[in-house]
Amino acid sequence: MVLAALCPLGLSAQGIADVIDSLKDTGCYEADLSFSVTLPQSDNDIVYQIHLSSEPAKGKRLAPCDYLTDWSFETPSGTSKGFSAYFDGHHYRYRNERLQEYHHEWDSVPFISRGRMGGVQATAQFADLYPAFIAEELQKMSNDSGYVLTLNRNKVFDGHKAVEIESIYKVNGVTANEKTFILDASTMLPLRIENESNPGQITEQTMIVSYTYPAKMECPNLSEDKLVALYPEIFEKYRENNFRIENLPGTALPTFSLPTTTGERYTYHRGDRFAAPTVIVMLDPASGFNGEIVSEVRGAVDMLPRPAETIWVFNSTNIDAIEAIVPSIRPGEHLLMNGKSLARDCGAASLPVIIMADSSGKVKNVNLGFNKELGNIVLQTMALVE
C-alpha cells in the first residue's frame, strides 16, 4: 500500500487502521441501500434496493459478521427478488427461483477461501457492503502494494462531517479500479461508496451505493426457523436438500394446523404432548411405494407393546387421490391434507418422510424415502419411546 500525503504518513496509516477497527466493531446493524450500476453500452442504470442487517458473528466465525441481505430490482417482466444469509456455519442464497444452501458440518470446502476469492459466505451478492466486510477489504488494500490509499478527515457529505478513503489500484501502471468510501465522522458507518472499474475503457463500469439508516438498529437474531418464517414460499418450493429434516431428531416438532379429508382440522402446538407416541408419515400421492409405506407403518404399529398414534399427512388437497392410498383410518390414526407447510417447516425437500416422536412431541428418529427395513426402523424406534 502507498498512502497519499494529505496528512503525515504515520498519522494517515494510523487513521486508516482506526477506521478499520471501528468498522470491525460495528454491533447490531441495519441499513437500506440504493445500489446503481452504470454500463457505458447501456442507456439505463441497473438499480437495486437492498436491506442489510447484521450482528457480530457467533458460533462458527467463518465470516466477520452474521448477516441477512434482502434485495430487489425492477425488470421489464416485474420485480426480481432475492436474499442471502450467513450464520454459525450455515449459508443460504436465493435468486432466479433457486435456493442454494451450504452447511459447514456437511461440507466445509465451499467455505474455504482460495487466493483472493473468499468462500461462499464472503462472495454472496452484496456481502461486501457490510461494515465488517468493508473493514476486511480495507485491510487487504492496506497490505497490498498495488493500492494507493488517501485518507481525508475533512470531508463534508450531505451537510455532515465525514471521513473519505480513496483507493486507486493499478496493474502494469494502468488504473484498473478507483474506489471511494465515505463514512460518517462520528459513527464511522458507511454513507456512500463509489466504485469505477476500468475507467476510460470500453469496459468501464460505475457503481454507486447510498446508505440510509433507521432511528434504531436491531440484531437480526438469525436462525433457520427465522429464515423459513420470512421466506416460507421460497423454502417450500425451491429447497433442494434435506439438511434440516436429517437434523430433526432431538428437536421438538413444529406447530401445524391442517385440514382433514372430512372437513375438520387437526392442530398441534410445538411443545404440546401427544396422546401417545406418534408416527407422522408425510406422503405425496403422486409418488411410488405409498401403499407399501402404509402397510409397513401399520404393521410396525400393530406390533408395538403399547398404543401409538399415526398421522398421515399428504401434500395434496386431492381427496380422491389421498383416499385411494388410505381408504379409511383406524383408531389412533388421523388423515390430513394440504401438508406442504409442515414439510417445509420440518425441512423436508422431498417426500416420503416418516417422523417418529415420543409423547412429549420430541423427534426420536426420521426415515427418508422407502426401503425394505422401514417396518423394522419404525418398530425398533417406537418400541423404546413413551
SESE-458226 format. One record per residue (C-alpha): residue in one letter; y, x negated, z negated. Coordinates in steps of 0.1 Angstrom, whole numbers, plus 5000, padded with zeros to 4 digits. Each point is the difference from the previous one (the first is absolute). Example, Ala and Ser with C-alpha at 12.3 -4.5 7.8 and 13.67 -1.06 7.14 Angstrom:
+--------+-------+------+------+
! residu ! north ! east !   up !
+--------+-------+------+------+
!      A !  4955 ! 4877 ! 4922 !
!      S !  5034 ! 4986 ! 5007 !
+--------+-------+------+------+
END
This chain:
+--------+-------+------+------+
! residu ! north ! east !   up !
+--------+-------+------+------+
!      M !  5000 ! 5000 ! 5000 !
!      V !  5036 ! 4989 ! 5007 !
!      L !  5028 ! 5016 ! 4980 !
!      A !  5033 ! 5005 ! 5016 !
!      A !  5030 ! 4988 ! 4981 !
!      L !  5018 ! 5031 ! 4989 !
!      C !  4997 ! 4986 ! 4965 !
!      P !  4986 ! 4967 ! 4986 !
!      L !  4964 ! 4994 ! 5010 !
!      G !  4986 ! 5001 ! 4965 !
!      L !  5019 ! 5032 ! 4991 !
!      S !  4989 ! 5017 ! 5032 !
!      A !  4964 ! 4991 ! 4995 !
!      Q !  5001 ! 5012 ! 4964 !
!      G !  5017 ! 5031 ! 5011 !
!      I !  4973 ! 5010 ! 5025 !
!      A !  4974 ! 4992 ! 4973 !
!      D !  5018 ! 5024 ! 4977 !
!      V !  5000 ! 5027 ! 5027 !
!      I !  4963 ! 4995 ! 5005 !
!      D !  4993 ! 5003 ! 4963 !
!      S !  5021 ! 5032 ! 4998 !
!      L !  4981 ! 5016 ! 5029 !
!      K !  4967 ! 4990 ! 4984 !
!      D !  5010 ! 5017 ! 4968 !
!      T !  5007 ! 5034 ! 5015 !
!      G !  4983 ! 5026 ! 4978 !
!      C !  4995 ! 5036 ! 5010 !
!      Y !  5015 ! 5004 ! 5034 !
!      E !  5009 ! 5027 ! 5025 !
!      A !  5022 ! 5001 ! 5031 !
!      D !  5006 ! 5020 ! 5032 !
!      L !  5004 ! 4979 ! 5031 !
!      S !  5012 ! 5005 ! 5035 !
!      F !  4982 ! 4974 ! 5022 !
!      S !  5012 ! 4997 ! 5036 !
!      V !  4987 ! 4978 ! 5028 !
!      T !  5020 ! 4993 ! 5031 !
!      L !  4983 ! 4987 ! 5031 !
!      P !  5020 ! 4986 ! 5029 !
!      Q !  4979 ! 5018 ! 5026 !
!      S !  5004 ! 5034 ! 4983 !
!      D !  5030 ! 5023 ! 4998 !
!      N !  4988 ! 5017 ! 4967 !
!      D !  4995 ! 4984 ! 4967 !
!      I !  4968 ! 5006 ! 4980 !
!      V !  5010 ! 5013 ! 4966 !
!      Y !  4976 ! 5003 ! 4971 !
!      Q !  5008 ! 5019 ! 4968 !
!      I !  4981 ! 4983 ! 4971 !
!      H !  4995 ! 5005 ! 4963 !
!      L !  4990 ! 4970 ! 4980 !
!      S !  4986 ! 5002 ! 4964 !
!      S !  4985 ! 4971 ! 4981 !
!      E !  4993 ! 4986 ! 4965 !
!      P !  4989 ! 4966 ! 4986 !
!      A !  4964 ! 4992 ! 5011 !
!      K !  4972 ! 5009 ! 4976 !
!      G !  4963 ! 4993 ! 5002 !
!      K !  4991 ! 4978 ! 5030 !
!      R !  5033 ! 4983 ! 5009 !
!      L !  4994 ! 4995 ! 5037 !
!      A !  5036 ! 5011 ! 5008 !
!      P !  5033 ! 4994 ! 4982 !
!      C !  5002 ! 5037 ! 4991 !
!      D !  4981 ! 5032 ! 5002 !
!      Y !  5016 ! 5022 ! 5026 !
!      L !  5001 ! 5033 ! 5019 !
!      T !  5018 ! 5001 ! 5034 !
!      D !  5006 ! 5034 ! 5017 !
!      W !  5015 ! 5000 ! 5035 !
!      S !  5009 ! 5022 ! 5029 !
!      F !  5017 ! 4999 ! 5034 !
!      E !  5008 ! 5025 ! 5027 !
!      T !  4982 ! 4999 ! 5033 !
!      P !  5003 ! 5023 ! 5031 !
!      S !  4969 ! 5018 ! 4988 !
!      G !  5010 ! 5004 ! 4964 !
!      T !  5003 ! 4981 ! 4967 !
!      S !  4975 ! 4971 ! 4995 !
!      K !  4992 ! 4992 ! 4964 !
!      G !  4980 ! 4975 ! 4981 !
!      F !  4996 ! 4982 ! 4967 !
!      S !  4986 ! 4968 ! 4984 !
!      A !  4992 ! 4992 ! 4964 !
!      Y !  4986 ! 4971 ! 4979 !
!      F !  4989 ! 4999 ! 4964 !
!      D !  4974 ! 4982 ! 4980 !
!      G !  4980 ! 4986 ! 5029 !
!      H !  5002 ! 5032 ! 5021 !
!      H !  5019 ! 5003 ! 5032 !
!      Y !  5005 ! 5032 ! 5021 !
!      R !  5019 ! 5004 ! 5033 !
!      Y !  5003 ! 5031 ! 5022 !
!      R !  5015 ! 5005 ! 5034 !
!      N !  4990 ! 5017 ! 5033 !
!      E !  4974 ! 5022 ! 4983 !
!      R !  4981 ! 4970 ! 4986 !
!      L !  4997 ! 4993 ! 4963 !
!      Q !  4988 ! 4964 ! 4993 !
!      E !  4991 ! 4988 ! 4966 !
!      Y !  4991 ! 4966 ! 4986 !
!      H !  4985 ! 4994 ! 4965 !
!      H !  4998 ! 4964 ! 4987 !
!      E !  4969 ! 5006 ! 4980 !
!      W !  4982 ! 5011 ! 5032 !
!      D !  5014 ! 4974 ! 5023 !
!      S !  5025 ! 4974 ! 4990 !
!      V !  5004 ! 4984 ! 5034 !
!      P !  5028 ! 5023 ! 5014 !
!      F !  5021 ! 4991 ! 4970 !
!      I !  5000 ! 4963 ! 5007 !
!      S !  5030 ! 4983 ! 5015 !
!      R !  4995 ! 4979 ! 5031 !
!      G !  5027 ! 4975 ! 5007 !
!      R !  5033 ! 5019 ! 5003 !
!      M !  4982 ! 5033 ! 5002 !
!      G !  4995 ! 5018 ! 4967 !
!      G !  4971 ! 5024 ! 4992 !
!      V !  5000 ! 5037 ! 5008 !
!      Q !  5020 ! 5008 ! 4968 !
!      A !  5028 ! 4977 ! 5011 !
!      T !  5001 ! 5008 ! 5037 !
!      A !  5002 ! 5038 ! 4997 !
!      Q !  5029 ! 5015 ! 5020 !
!      F !  5033 ! 4997 ! 4980 !
!      A !  4984 ! 4982 ! 4970 !
!      D !  5024 ! 4971 ! 5006 !
!      L !  5030 ! 5023 ! 4991 !
!      Y !  4991 ! 5001 ! 4963 !
!      P !  5020 ! 4977 ! 4977 !
!      A !  4969 ! 4982 ! 4988 !
!      F !  4989 ! 4993 ! 5035 !
!      I !  5035 ! 4989 ! 5010 !
!      A !  4998 ! 4975 ! 4971 !
!      E !  4968 ! 4986 ! 5015 !
!      E !  5016 ! 4998 ! 5035 !
!      L !  5031 ! 4981 ! 4986 !
!      Q !  4978 ! 4976 ! 4981 !
!      K !  4980 ! 4992 ! 5032 !
!      M !  5033 ! 4995 ! 5019 !
!      S !  5012 ! 4976 ! 4972 !
!      N !  4968 ! 4980 ! 5004 !
!      D !  5001 ! 4998 ! 5038 !
!      S !  5022 ! 4973 ! 5016 !
!      G !  5004 ! 5022 ! 5031 !
!      Y !  5023 ! 5023 ! 4982 !
!      V !  5038 ! 4996 ! 4994 !
!      L !  5010 ! 5022 ! 4971 !
!      T !  5036 ! 5009 ! 4990 !
!      L !  5009 ! 5017 ! 4968 !
!      N !  5033 ! 5019 ! 4996 !
!      R !  5008 ! 5015 ! 4966 !
!      N !  5034 ! 5013 ! 5011 !
!      K !  4988 ! 5027 ! 5024 !
!      V !  5015 ! 5035 ! 4998 !
!      F !  4977 ! 5027 ! 5014 !
!      D !  5009 ! 5037 ! 5001 !
!      G !  5028 ! 4993 ! 4976 !
!      H !  4978 ! 4983 ! 4974 !
!      K !  4994 ! 4964 ! 4990 !
!      A !  4969 ! 4987 ! 5017 !
!      V !  4980 ! 4968 ! 5006 !
!      E !  4991 ! 4990 ! 5035 !
!      I !  4972 ! 4977 ! 5011 !
!      E !  4999 ! 4990 ! 5037 !
!      S !  4970 ! 4982 ! 5015 !
!      I !  4997 ! 4983 ! 5034 !
!      Y !  4966 ! 4989 ! 5012 !
!      K !  4997 ! 4976 ! 5030 !
!      V !  4971 ! 4989 ! 5021 !
!      N !  5005 ! 4969 ! 5020 !
!      G !  5037 ! 5003 ! 4995 !
!      V !  5002 ! 5036 ! 5013 !
!      T !  5009 ! 5028 ! 4976 !
!      A !  4970 ! 5023 ! 4997 !
!      N !  5012 ! 5022 ! 4972 !
!      E !  5031 ! 5009 ! 4981 !
!      K !  4997 ! 5021 ! 4969 !
!      T !  5026 ! 5012 ! 4974 !
!      F !  4993 ! 5014 ! 4966 !
!      I !  5028 ! 5019 ! 4981 !
!      L !  4993 ! 5006 ! 4964 !
!      D !  5019 ! 5018 ! 4973 !
!      A !  5018 ! 4974 ! 4979 !
!      S !  4992 ! 5016 ! 4966 !
!      T !  4964 ! 5012 ! 5005 !
!      M !  4989 ! 4976 ! 5029 !
!      L !  4984 ! 5030 ! 5016 !
!      P !  5000 ! 5000 ! 5039 !
!      L !  5027 ! 5020 ! 5017 !
!      R !  4996 ! 4990 ! 5036 !
!      I !  4978 ! 4977 ! 5021 !
!      E !  5009 ! 4990 ! 5035 !
!      N !  4974 ! 4982 ! 5021 !
!      E !  5004 ! 4987 ! 5035 !
!      S !  4970 ! 4985 ! 5018 !
!      N !  5004 ! 4978 ! 5031 !
!      P !  5038 ! 5004 ! 5001 !
!      G !  5014 ! 4998 ! 5035 !
!      Q !  4966 ! 5002 ! 5016 !
!      I !  4985 ! 5028 ! 5021 !
!      T !  4976 ! 5007 ! 4971 !
!      E !  5029 ! 5003 ! 4975 !
!      Q !  4994 ! 5026 ! 4973 !
!      T !  5023 ! 5012 ! 4973 !
!      M !  4990 ! 5016 ! 4968 !
!      I !  5023 ! 5015 ! 4974 !
!      V !  4989 ! 5014 ! 4967 !
!      S !  5024 ! 5020 ! 4977 !
!      Y !  4990 ! 5008 ! 4964 !
!      T !  5011 ! 5028 ! 4977 !
!      Y !  4990 ! 5006 ! 4964 !
!      P !  4994 ! 5029 ! 4977 !
!      A !  5018 ! 5003 ! 4967 !
!      K !  4968 ! 4992 ! 4982 !
!      M !  4969 ! 4981 ! 5011 !
!      E !  4965 ! 5011 ! 4990 !
!      C !  4968 ! 4980 ! 5001 !
!      P !  4976 ! 5015 ! 5025 !
!      N !  4970 ! 4996 ! 4976 !
!      L !  4976 ! 4996 ! 5029 !
!      S !  4963 ! 5011 ! 5001 !
!      E !  4977 ! 5014 ! 5026 !
!      D !  5003 ! 5034 ! 4983 !
!      K !  5037 ! 4999 ! 5005 !
!      L !  4997 ! 4991 ! 5037 !
!      V !  4975 ! 5028 ! 5006 !
!      A !  5024 ! 5024 ! 4983 !
!      L !  5029 ! 4988 ! 5021 !
!      Y !  4981 ! 5000 ! 5033 !
!      P !  4971 ! 5025 ! 4996 !
!      E !  4997 ! 5008 ! 5037 !
!      I !  4999 ! 4964 ! 5011 !
!      F !  4972 ! 4991 ! 4975 !
!      E !  4981 ! 5032 ! 5009 !
!      K !  5002 ! 4995 ! 5038 !
!      Y !  5003 ! 4963 ! 5006 !
!      R !  4981 ! 4981 ! 4972 !
!      E !  4975 ! 4976 ! 5016 !
!      N !  4979 ! 4987 ! 4972 !
!      N !  4982 ! 5012 ! 4968 !
!      F !  5016 ! 4974 ! 4976 !
!      R !  5011 ! 5026 ! 4974 !
!      I !  4969 ! 5021 ! 5000 !
!      E !  4978 ! 4970 ! 4994 !
!      N !  5021 ! 4991 ! 4970 !
!      L !  5000 ! 5035 ! 4986 !
!      P !  4972 ! 4994 ! 4974 !
!      G !  5014 ! 4997 ! 4965 !
!      T !  5031 ! 5021 ! 5008 !
!      A !  5007 ! 5037 ! 4994 !
!      L !  4997 ! 5025 ! 5028 !
!      P !  5033 ! 5011 ! 5015 !
!      T !  5014 ! 5035 ! 4996 !
!      F !  4990 ! 5024 ! 5027 !
!      S !  5002 ! 5037 ! 5007 !
!      L !  4981 ! 5013 ! 5030 !
!      P !  4990 ! 5034 ! 5014 !
!      T !  4964 ! 5013 ! 4999 !
!      T !  4984 ! 5016 ! 5030 !
!      T !  5001 ! 5033 ! 4982 !
!      G !  5038 ! 5000 ! 4996 !
!      E !  5002 ! 4987 ! 4964 !
!      R !  5013 ! 4967 ! 4989 !
!      Y !  4985 ! 4971 ! 4980 !
!      T !  5025 ! 4978 ! 4981 !
!      Y !  4994 ! 4968 ! 4981 !
!      H !  5027 ! 4980 ! 4982 !
!      R !  4996 ! 4963 ! 4995 !
!      G !  4987 ! 4993 ! 4965 !
!      D !  4984 ! 5034 ! 4996 !
!      R !  4964 ! 5003 ! 4990 !
!      F !  4973 ! 5015 ! 5023 !
!      A !  4975 ! 5024 ! 4986 !
!      A !  4973 ! 4974 ! 5007 !
!      P !  4996 ! 4967 ! 5019 !
!      T !  5010 ! 5008 ! 5036 !
!      V !  4992 ! 4988 ! 5035 !
!      I !  5029 ! 5004 ! 5025 !
!      V !  4987 ! 5000 ! 5036 !
!      M !  5027 ! 4997 ! 5026 !
!      L !  4988 ! 5009 ! 5035 !
!      D !  5012 ! 5005 ! 5035 !
!      P !  4981 ! 5028 ! 5017 !
!      A !  5003 ! 4982 ! 5034 !
!      S !  4981 ! 4969 ! 4986 !
!      G !  4963 ! 4995 ! 5001 !
!      F !  4975 ! 4999 ! 4971 !
!      N !  5018 ! 5028 ! 4981 !
!      G !  4967 ! 5019 ! 4996 !
!      E !  4982 ! 4969 ! 4987 !
!      I !  5029 ! 4993 ! 4976 !
!      V !  4999 ! 5035 ! 4985 !
!      S !  4962 ! 4998 ! 4996 !
!      E !  5001 ! 4965 ! 4984 !
!      V !  5027 ! 5009 ! 4975 !
!      R !  4985 ! 5033 ! 4990 !
!      G !  4966 ! 4983 ! 4996 !
!      A !  5014 ! 4974 ! 4977 !
!      V !  5020 ! 5025 ! 4979 !
!      D !  4968 ! 5021 ! 4996 !
!      M !  4982 ! 4970 ! 4985 !
!      L !  5027 ! 4991 ! 4974 !
!      P !  4991 ! 5003 ! 4963 !
!      R !  5032 ! 5020 ! 4993 !
!      P !  5021 ! 5025 ! 5020 !
!      A !  5025 ! 4987 ! 5026 !
!      E !  5024 ! 5016 ! 5023 !
!      T !  5006 ! 4994 ! 5037 !
!      I !  5033 ! 5006 ! 5019 !
!      W !  4996 ! 5001 ! 5037 !
!      V !  5034 ! 4992 ! 5016 !
!      F !  5005 ! 5003 ! 5038 !
!      N !  5030 ! 4986 ! 5018 !
!      S !  5000 ! 5031 ! 5023 !
!      T !  5011 ! 5036 ! 4997 !
!      N !  4974 ! 5013 ! 5024 !
!      I !  4979 ! 5022 ! 4977 !
!      D !  4973 ! 5006 ! 5025 !
!      A !  4995 ! 4963 ! 5005 !
!      I !  5000 ! 4993 ! 4963 !
!      E !  4975 ! 5028 ! 4992 !
!      A !  4977 ! 4988 ! 5027 !
!      I !  4995 ! 4969 ! 4979 !
!      V !  5002 ! 5017 ! 4966 !
!      P !  4990 ! 5036 ! 5006 !
!      S !  5000 ! 5009 ! 4963 !
!      I !  5008 ! 4984 ! 4968 !
!      R !  4978 ! 4997 ! 4969 !
!      P !  5009 ! 5002 ! 4963 !
!      G !  5022 ! 4971 ! 4991 !
!      E !  5012 ! 4995 ! 5036 !
!      H !  5035 ! 5005 ! 5015 !
!      L !  5008 ! 5002 ! 5037 !
!      L !  5035 ! 4989 ! 5009 !
!      M !  5018 ! 4995 ! 5033 !
!      N !  5032 ! 4984 ! 5014 !
!      G !  4992 ! 4969 ! 4980 !
!      K !  5020 ! 4974 ! 5020 !
!      S !  5024 ! 4995 ! 4972 !
!      L !  4973 ! 4992 ! 4975 !
!      A !  4984 ! 4975 ! 5025 !
!      R !  5035 ! 4985 ! 5004 !
!      D !  5007 ! 4998 ! 4963 !
!      C !  4966 ! 4983 ! 4994 !
!      G !  5007 ! 4976 ! 5028 !
!      A !  4971 ! 5011 ! 5022 !
!      A !  5007 ! 4989 ! 5036 !
!      S !  4968 ! 5015 ! 5013 !
!      L !  4974 ! 5025 ! 4989 !
!      P !  4975 ! 5007 ! 4986 !
!      V !  5007 ! 4988 ! 4965 !
!      I !  4981 ! 5008 ! 4968 !
!      I !  5018 ! 4995 ! 4967 !
!      M !  4981 ! 5001 ! 4968 !
!      A !  5020 ! 5008 ! 4968 !
!      D !  4993 ! 5005 ! 4963 !
!      S !  5011 ! 5031 ! 4980 !
!      S !  5033 ! 4983 ! 4992 !
!      G !  5009 ! 4997 ! 5037 !
!      K !  4996 ! 4962 ! 5002 !
!      V !  4983 ! 4988 ! 5032 !
!      K !  4968 ! 4981 ! 4993 !
!      N !  4988 ! 4993 ! 5036 !
!      V !  5009 ! 5006 ! 5036 !
!      N !  4978 ! 5001 ! 5031 !
!      L !  5014 ! 4998 ! 5035 !
!      G !  4982 ! 5015 ! 5029 !
!      F !  4963 ! 5010 ! 5001 !
!      N !  4970 ! 4979 ! 4993 !
!      K !  4964 ! 5006 ! 4991 !
!      E !  5007 ! 4989 ! 4964 !
!      L !  5027 ! 5026 ! 4994 !
!      G !  4978 ! 5022 ! 4978 !
!      N !  4989 ! 4971 ! 4978 !
!      I !  5036 ! 4988 ! 4997 !
!      V !  5012 ! 5034 ! 4988 !
!      L !  4970 ! 5004 ! 4977 !
!      Q !  5003 ! 4966 ! 4984 !
!      T !  5037 ! 5002 ! 4995 !
!      M !  5002 ! 5036 ! 4987 !
!      A !  4970 ! 4996 ! 4977 !
!      L !  5020 ! 4975 ! 4980 !
!      V !  5032 ! 5019 ! 4996 !
!      E !  5011 ! 5028 ! 4977 !
+--------+-------+------+------+
END
